[in-house]
């Protein structure tokens, strides 16, 4: 009788563990891809493509450190 109870408890725990494992979801996104760069007169531009959103981003970096990097421009592809 004790063996039957132990087996039933282990089966219940295994079923719960399987159910909990099945509920976990992993969201994997591919990173952005560098499309190209260009620079002129101390200003640099870089284009990036995000396949998850089908969006192209343009980033601008100035010639001095205080200019920083600006990546606000984007365009969604159809």
Secondary structure in CASP SS format (residue, H / E / C, confidence):
PFRMAT SS
TARGET T0000
AUTHOR 0000-0000-0000
METHOD secondary structure of the structure
MODEL  1
X C 1.00
X H 1.00
X H 1.00
X H 1.00
X H 1.00
X H 1.00
X H 1.00
X H 1.00
X H 1.00
X H 1.00
X H 1.00
X H 1.00
X H 1.00
X H 1.00
X H 1.00
X H 1.00
X H 1.00
X H 1.00
X H 1.00
X H 1.00
X H 1.00
X H 1.00
X H 1.00
X C 1.00
X C 1.00
X C 1.00
X C 1.00
X C 1.00
X C 1.00
X C 1.00
X C 1.00
X C 1.00
X E 1.00
X E 1.00
X E 1.00
X E 1.00
X E 1.00
X E 1.00
X E 1.00
X E 1.00
X C 1.00
X C 1.00
X E 1.00
X E 1.00
X E 1.00
X E 1.00
X E 1.00
X E 1.00
X E 1.00
X E 1.00
X C 1.00
X C 1.00
X C 1.00
X C 1.00
X E 1.00
X E 1.00
X E 1.00
X E 1.00
X E 1.00
X E 1.00
X E 1.00
X C 1.00
X C 1.00
X C 1.00
X C 1.00
X C 1.00
X C 1.00
X C 1.00
X E 1.00
X E 1.00
X E 1.00
X E 1.00
X E 1.00
X E 1.00
X E 1.00
X E 1.00
X C 1.00
X C 1.00
END
